[in-house]
Amino acid sequence: MRVLFLESHPMWIHGLPNGFRDAGHQVKISGPLTEENIPKMIAEFRPHLILMMGWGPEHTFQRQNWIQKYVHATDIPLVYWATEDPTFAVSFTLPLIRMVMPHFVFTISKDWVKHYNSLGIKAAHMDFGHHSSVHYPVESQPRYRSTISVVANAYPHVFEKYPDHYRLTSLHTLIRPLLQEQIRINFYGRDWDKMKPYLGVDIPREWQYGYLPYIEANKVYSSSDIIIGLQNYQSQVTQRTYEILGSGGFLLTQNTPEIRRLFTPGIDLVASSSPEETLRFIHHYLDHPEECKPIREQGRIAVSNATYRHRAEYMITVLLEDGILQREERIELSGKERNANIDDKKEKMAKHHVIKGDTLWKIAQKYGVTVEQIKSWNKLASDMIYVDDCLFVSEKAAEDHERGNGRKVQTHLVKRGDTLWNLSKKYGISVEHIKSWNHLTSDTIYENQLLKIEDDGTGRT
């Protein structure tokens, strides 16, 4: 499937688009939008799905008008991911939806799903995630070395408008007690110099480092003993929660019901319920650094199923179930017509009847083959499949082909805690071989993923 993202901001182009790529789809990122390049990209790229997300430079009123004009001149589904809900749902998200009229809305706020549906807007919940291309552990960087850091904008304008915002509770729990005790925090982000009215304390100028490029954040997470992660709501978690843990950061955050639902405090991260508890945690873990490493490692495992590939697969499943993606016309032969033209050799191959929720990636993982093999065997020109299609998915044929080249082939079902490194040790092969055989674009693997393990030519498996 070809997916066009109408986006240019660094915070968005490195996440979900890469998740779609990992899931086997072709992706194009628009960059800055103009009235001329929107119809040109649609005509040249011929997307099956168009996505827009968040709140950024491509969401000005003028550009929203262009999107509505040129996308709706086609029959291509337009989907919006609302990442500013619920704080700006009324002031920003709803006006945008009314202007661009997406066919479907995903929102990070579970509470707003019903509200959108009550307005006649098709919607579903989808949380943030992380991607290993930008959020991964690195060696400690002298430039970013710190005992305690926070990476976040301060948002004083939000507190001026919403004085009861839960983020203030998080600030008072996690940051104010440290400032009152004059415990240094390195602040990365905008407007921390304007926070005395809300924190009651001035933050020393030399503790403030200003704007941090999005792709540099993992270096701070890896170079700090403790990362403070604020929370905006009790019922959802921030984007940086996943990104800090995915980068191997030691996260101290607010103890909320959603944090406890998604993670195990004391195992995956540390969660504080009061200023006094924050100070106890800070002193304890700084005095016992040996206890931090297993929490860092377990935190990465805890978010291994919250990557943007998982989010992309989920998004596709929801859109297929709702019939949104069925707006695309079939370019290739129907399933029955394809099957009638398969040669005798393929008739001996195993078959899979597509059911609701299937994707080529899921089917490939199930049978231990690749997406490209399935597409080749079934003469598919895109990644789109449909319920009741009959696909050839012969694992035996794939194995026979490899054995014909003198190679032994086996599979490994990924378990919790597995990494490419420990699998390479287990089977006596290189990480790069495993990535090549399984068409992996990063070092991230997932629980219950089926990996192909081959003889690398040295006689070992």
Beta strands, then each sheet from edge to edge (+ up, - down):
strand 1: 2-5
strand 2: 26-29
strand 3: 49-53
strand 4: 78-82
strand 5: 104-107
strand 6: 123-125
strand 7: 146-151
strand 8: 186-188
strand 9: 224-229
strand 10: 251-254
strand 11: 270-272
strand 12: 351-353
strand 13: 390-392
strand 14: 409-413
strand 15: 450-454
sheet 1: 2+ 1+ 3+ 4+ 5+ 6+
sheet 2: 8+ 7+ 9+ 10+ 11+
sheet 3: 12+ 13-
sheet 4: 14+ 15-
end
